[in-house]
Amino acid sequence: MPSPVDVPYRSFIKIDRTSNIPIYLQIANEFIKAIQRNILLVNSKLPGTRVLGQLLCTHRNTVVAAYDELAAQGWVVIQPNRGAFVSASLPTTGRNTVDRHSYPTHTGFYFQQSSLLDNPYEHGNYQYILNDGTPDIRLTQIDDLSRIYSSTIKRRGNRRKMDYYNQEGSEYFKEQLLVYLHLSRGLYVSGTNVLITRSTEMSLFIISEILLKPNDTVVVGALSYFSANMIFQKNAARIRTIPIDSEGIDTDALALLCEQIPIRMVYVSPQHHYPTTATLSEKRRIALLALAEKHGFAIVEDDQDYDFHYNKQPMLPIATADRKGMVIYVSSFGKSLVPGFRTGFIVAPENLMFEMRKHLGIIDRQGDVLMEQALGEMIEEGVIHRHLKKSLKIYKERRDHMGGILQAEFSSHLYTKAPTGGLAFWLQFKRPTNLLRLSKSCAQKGLFLPKTMLYQNKDVTGIRLGFGNLDSKELSQSLALLKSCLDNLD
């Protein structure tokens, strides 16, 4: 409970010194109203009589009389040598003279409500939870994180930075991030081309606010990242889909669409398409860039899984081949770490970045300078590289383990191919299967399949099934439950 002196008693205890009602009764009545309105909660300690007398500019004995009156009516309990407390058993007589839930439940004015932005994520208390591909925070090097973060807070030079934050982000972190991006992704850019955000979703939101206006056309894959689609539609953009296959989005279909309607933006995740995990081929990357230059649309390249590769070196981002300023590169840093140590970033031409900084300054002016400072040190010390190298070995083992089970136990139900990177499999069903029924059946057995993983329409029945957050034993048990539920649906 808060200290009694922290409660603003003078704001709700009003004394009318011209009234015929004794002051001690006025004080008692104001306390009763405060208790009825839940301003003072059960078992709250009231201030001492001397302290309250000073706050209300009245004699201590007047407060003593008010407390005695409250105790006599059963509103407070006076405990010797401890003080007065709001009673746990409040009186019933007169208790409802003031509505205890008087704060309004609805506004008295109209505002626009959006079902489009309803939270798509589900949560539940289940023994096993499958997701669309997230890292296992149990693999995070907590000792390294806590050491670096603690030293960042204690370092005298950093304390001066806590009272002021440059909305463009920590310059130290940005310097380290530029080196990291150059070495790992071939992006040779300057600080004027980078914007630090909190997440990929915040990055996409800022981009949409600047680039999109009502009825602009945004092209995405026939299956695409649901959060990105929600953000684009929030700006009243029209979503058009194009086919996807084992080589990513169909650029021939995109070329045909470009001849039919003006396109403002194309959203792609070329490294590992969400949800199918397909990698956009080199030929189609070249074609996509050529189409953007010809028709003047922006390419938003979402590189959410770049750090997770198992078989060979990944293709460099499309942004590395961009010479005409057509690509906006969006990604995140520290995805293999605990969520609090992750951050998003945007790489784009300088004139667009100038406008983006204006928007970031409105929605996230303070940022998180300490976390960014710590991330910068993790890059400079090589902690990120060591952690990623160690975790990648484990994730590859989990991918192979899951792939082996799928091949041995699910071949009659599913088409599947082991992904070359990322933390999820794309599973397509060989025959019609009601995925909502499957999800409900799994839930009854303690296995959670969120609806955001399920993709079903007249052409596709598939699941994006993550393996990163579960160890081998958990994967085996989860897949056994899934197999049992699938067999029962046949």
Salt bridges, closest charged atoms under 4 A:
GLU30 OE2 - LYS33 NZ 3.56
ASP136 OD2 - ARG138 NH2 2.81
ASP136 OD2 - ARG398 NH1 3.01
ASP144 OD1 - ARG147 NH2 3.65
GLU168 OE1 - ARG357 NE 3.42
GLU171 OE2 - LYS174 NZ 3.99
GLU209 OE2 - LYS234 NZ 2.77
ASP216 OD1 - LYS213 NZ 3.32
ASP245 OD1 - ARG284 NH1 2.79
GLU259 OE2 - LYS294 NZ 3.75
GLU259 OE2 - HIS295 NE2 3.79
ASP305 OD1 - LYS335 NZ 2.83
ASP305 OD2 - ARG464 NH2 3.81
ASP307 OD1 - ARG185 NH2 3.52
GLU355 OE1 - LYS358 NZ 3.10
ASP364 OD2 - ARG198 NE 2.96
GLU377 OE2 - ARG155 NH1 2.53
GLU381 OE1 - ARG147 NH2 3.27
ASP400 OD2 - LYS396 NZ 3.19
ASP400 OD1 - ARG399 NH2 2.91
ASP459 OD2 - LYS458 NZ 3.19
GLU474 OE1 - ARG138 NH2 2.95
ASP487 OD1 - HIS413 NE2 2.93
ASP487 OD2 - LYS483 NZ 2.81
ASP490 OD2 - HIS413 ND1 3.92
ASP490 OD2 - ARG431 NH2 3.19
